[in-house]
Amino acid sequence: MSRHLIVHAHPRPTESTVTAGLLARLSAQPDTAVRSLYDLYPDFDIDVAAEQQALQAAEVVVFLSPVYWYTVPGLLKHWFDTVLTHGWAYGHGGTALQGKHAWWVASAGAAASDYSASGQHGRPLNEFTPVVEHVARYCGMHWHAPFVVHAGHHATPAELDAHHTALLARWHAITHPTGARA
């Protein structure tokens, strides 16, 4: 089993460029497994035991998705509801995820300026992320601030490369907290 787990949830992965690029960079890292939910569960019938087994083995869990209506896509929300069960992930005896690291890596179609008091969405994006953060924290996980690529579909190749470089720098900071690089 891998020490790092990417829970990938993109409803239209073949149309994705930004999230696909983020997935390509992260999945190429050593000791990393990917659970692509929309490929595995197009009918939303989640194999809870398989998902829990993958989570149990991981030290770092990355939720990789586009921002969908200010949170995660429906299948990832369903995954939270189905996989993170009472007595396993939280509640009496629910210690399976305690001490693990959680990180949301996301693509947002809108520009960062659109997520501001004067922007289209009326609030900064970090005011929408607490739902995902608290799912992780409620399960006893260490939360890392989200990594978000804004308006990536308008980005130049050089800008996307800069995002990928920043992504991997954050990845290494989370997976190698002493500063050692693999």
C-alpha positions in Angstrom: 0.0 0.0 0.0 1.1 3.6 -0.7 1.9 6.2 2.0 0.2 8.9 -0.1 -3.3 8.7 -1.4 -5.0 10.9 -4.0 -8.8 10.8 -3.9 -9.5 12.3 -7.4 -13.0 13.5 -8.2 -13.6 15.2 -11.5 -17.1 14.6 -13.0 -15.7 15.1 -16.6 -12.1 14.0 -16.4 -11.6 13.8 -20.1 -12.5 17.5 -20.4 -10.2 18.5 -17.6 -6.9 20.1 -18.4 -6.0 21.9 -15.1 -7.1 19.1 -12.7 -5.6 16.5 -15.0 -2.3 18.4 -15.0 -2.3 18.5 -11.2 -3.2 14.8 -11.0 -0.3 14.0 -13.4 2.2 15.8 -11.3 1.0 14.4 -8.0 0.5 10.8 -9.1 4.0 10.7 -10.5 5.4 11.1 -7.0 6.9 8.1 -5.2 4.8 5.9 -3.0 1.5 7.5 -4.3 -1.8 5.8 -5.2 -4.8 7.3 -6.9 -8.5 6.5 -6.4 -10.3 8.2 -9.4 -13.8 8.1 -8.0 -15.7 8.9 -11.2 -13.8 6.1 -13.0 -14.3 3.6 -10.2 -17.9 4.5 -9.3 -19.8 6.0 -12.2 -23.0 4.7 -10.6 -22.0 6.2 -7.2 -22.0 2.6 -5.7 -18.8 3.0 -3.6 -16.9 0.0 -2.3 -16.5 1.2 1.2 -14.1 -1.5 2.3 -11.7 -0.8 -0.6 -11.8 2.9 0.1 -11.2 2.4 3.8 -8.3 0.0 3.2 -6.7 2.6 0.9 -7.2 5.3 3.5 -5.9 3.1 6.3 -2.6 2.6 4.5 -2.0 6.3 3.7 -0.2 8.9 5.8 -1.2 11.8 3.5 -4.6 12.0 1.8 -5.1 14.5 -1.0 -8.6 15.4 -2.1 -8.1 16.5 -5.8 -11.1 18.1 -7.5 -12.5 21.1 -9.2 -14.4 23.6 -7.0 -18.0 22.7 -7.6 -20.7 25.0 -6.3 -18.3 26.3 -3.6 -17.3 22.8 -2.4 -16.4 19.4 -3.9 -18.2 17.5 -6.7 -21.2 15.3 -5.7 -19.4 12.0 -5.8 -16.7 13.2 -3.4 -19.3 14.5 -1.0 -21.1 11.1 -1.3 -17.7 9.4 -0.7 -17.3 11.5 2.5 -20.8 10.4 3.6 -20.3 6.7 2.7 -16.7 6.0 3.5 -16.1 8.1 6.6 -18.3 6.1 8.9 -19.1 6.4 12.6 -16.9 4.1 14.6 -14.3 4.0 11.9 -13.4 7.6 11.0 -15.0 9.4 13.9 -17.1 8.8 17.0 -16.6 6.0 19.6 -13.8 3.9 18.3 -13.4 5.9 15.1 -9.7 6.5 15.1 -8.7 5.2 11.7 -7.7 8.6 10.3 -6.3 10.2 13.4 -3.0 11.8 12.8 -3.1 11.5 9.0 -2.6 14.5 6.8 -5.4 15.9 4.6 -5.0 18.4 1.8 -7.5 19.8 -0.8 -5.9 20.5 -4.2 -8.5 22.2 -6.4 -9.0 24.0 -9.6 -11.4 26.9 -9.7 -12.7 28.2 -13.0 -13.0 31.8 -11.7 -10.1 34.2 -11.2 -8.9 34.7 -7.6 -10.2 38.3 -7.8 -13.7 36.8 -8.4 -13.4 35.3 -4.9 -13.4 38.5 -3.0 -15.9 40.9 -1.3 -16.1 42.9 -4.5 -15.9 39.9 -6.9 -18.5 37.8 -8.6 -18.7 35.3 -5.7 -18.8 38.0 -2.9 -16.3 36.1 -0.6 -12.8 34.8 -0.7 -12.5 31.2 -1.6 -11.1 30.4 1.9 -14.6 31.2 3.3 -15.9 28.2 1.3 -13.3 25.6 2.3 -14.2 25.1 5.9 -16.6 22.3 5.0 -13.9 20.1 3.6 -11.5 21.2 6.3 -13.9 20.3 9.1 -14.6 16.9 7.6 -10.9 16.2 7.8 -10.5 17.7 11.3 -13.6 15.9 12.6 -11.8 12.7 11.7 -8.7 13.7 13.6 -6.7 14.6 10.5 -4.1 17.3 10.3 -5.4 19.9 7.8 -3.2 21.7 5.3 -4.4 24.9 3.6 -5.8 24.2 0.2 -3.8 24.6 -3.0 -6.1 26.2 -5.6 -5.4 27.0 -9.3 -7.7 29.9 -10.3 -8.8 30.4 -13.9 -6.4 27.7 -15.1 -8.2 27.2 -18.4 -7.1 30.8 -19.3 -3.5 30.2 -18.1 -0.5 30.1 -20.5 1.7 27.0 -20.5 4.3 28.9 -18.5 1.7 29.9 -15.9 0.6 26.3 -15.6 4.2 25.2 -15.2 4.5 27.7 -12.4 1.4 26.3 -10.7 2.8 22.8 -11.0 6.2 23.9 -9.5 4.3 25.5 -6.6 2.2 22.4 -6.2 5.2 20.1 -5.9 6.9 22.4 -3.5 3.8 22.3 -1.2 3.6 18.5 -1.7 7.2 18.1 -0.6 6.6 20.3 2.4 3.7 18.1 3.5 5.2 14.7 2.7 8.7 15.5 3.9 8.1 18.0 6.8 11.7 17.9 8.0 12.7 19.5 4.7 14.2 16.3 3.3 13.4 15.8 -0.4 12.8 12.4 -2.0 
